[in-house]
């Protein structure tokens, strides 16, 4: 069984018992989160595709930790104008452990 949910402006495939990194969500570590923007649910009985969301479908998850991703370097320059700008960025994320998919 798996589902595709929308969170943080992205679509993520989730399965019970697996963890996934998503854009940072509010909440403490160990708290339960309910994702209700479910786009697709697939199980043994078939596939249900929402228009745009599957009515009544929810994904329950537990917050494992909050963190920051790997550093990326943003470098801007304009040739022949002596303009250089170097900047670093680390995107915050939340790691979720998927506990259940409800249909």
WODA-V170013 format. One record per backbone hydrogen bond with DSSP energy under -1.0 kcal/mol. CO is the residue of the C=O (numbers start at 0). NH is the residue of the N-H. Records with the same first field share a line. If there is no record, write none. Layout:
CO->NH / NH
//
This chain:
1->41
2->13
3->38 / 39
4->11
6->9
9->6
11->4
13->2
14->17
17->97
19->95
21->93
27->30
30->62
32->60
34->58
35->37
36->5
37->53
38->49
39->3
40->47
41->1
42->45
45->42
47->40
52->50
53->56
57->101
58->34
59->98 / 99
60->32
61->96
62->29
64->94
66->92
71->88
73->86
75->84
77->80
82->77
84->75
86->73
88->71
90->68
92->66
93->21
94->63 / 64
95->19
96->61
97->16
99->59
101->57
//
